[in-house]
């Protein structure tokens, strides 16, 4: 009989979103005529931009011709896409990132987990609370934590509380940490970091020789010029940060899968013996060993995001979802709830009425209004007493859902 990875046995309950799916499925089975409006999982609903569809159709036709057929591509991504990313997402914003520092992948969620392959088990890891569950669960799976306590917090992790008092942007750790997960615009709270706030974290990482894992999957939703789109807009960040990006929410690629990770060549780590090693070399080896690359067809679709037509269409998509977020925020605020986020982000973070436990409020909304949200407790102990509403939906569904929920309140 094969031995198992005992670390998986430390995980608490099921992963948040499958548990939501289980409860919704059970409700739908028991109430087959109920129209359920899902505002929980952050999956997009609108069609892909026309420019991306046209580019993928063209790429499919290329695959039908021996002269233009593509087999295995470069694991790191085709140059045409990496160069478009570097030029438009970084260099145009004054961030010094080169095409060969960009690694195309099938999802930023995947890479937030995969990066642990190149990081040692002795690191002291800090996460915000509330937190995107993947950051915590994958460290548990990798053996970087102890067991969970009664609050669901794992021994060995440093939890940085983010709450209304600090605008859901946590203070710096009091003790030294080696790895820090930051997410801006934040999932789940919708909070964003200003340039000064992000610079504070970069300075801390420089002083402590720490590594920042910066999740910027929602950067396309930033409209405030005071909020950086990339951590590399901050001087010194190349020496302390890895950045994760995604086409999933930017251009609706949740079902077609394309993302990228930036690992600067300036970024260093150390071995247990104290030897300095560049993380770029380690990530390149990991990526090319364990990943065969995103398909040529999908990468051509992603490249089209940067065309003039693609940019116009993506902007329209983002505006659609941000308008949904405004409608959610305004409706729930008018109904008397405290609402955070929903401005530079597609999520509204909502305090439950009368401090109702978040799973109880989730069940109430599901059973009485047939609207699905996400319980804040699933994002950590500091998320208790909140729920998250996603703006990824049609306008008609958002309007109807808000009518149902506010009528209940």
Secondary structure, DSSP 4 states (H G I P E B T S, - for coil): -PPP-GGGGGS-SS-HHHHHHHHHHHHHHH-TT---EE-SS----SPPPHHHHHHHHHHHHHHTSTTT---S--TT--HHHHHHHIIIIIGGGT----GGGEEEES-HHHHHHHGGGGS-TT--EEEEES--HHHHHHHHHTT-S--B-TTSPBTTEEEEE--GGGTT-PPPPSS--SEEEEESS-TTT----BHHHHHHHHHHHHHHT-EEEEE-TTGGG---TTB-SSGGGSTTGGGTEEEEEESHHHH-TTTT--EEEEE-TT-EEE-TT--EEEHHHHHHHHHHHH-----HHHHHHHHGGGSHHHHHHHHHHHHHHHHHHHHHHHHHHHTT--EEE-SSSSEEEEEPGGG--HHHHHHHHHHHH-EE-EEGGGG-GGGTTEEEEE--S-HHHHHHHHHHHHHH-
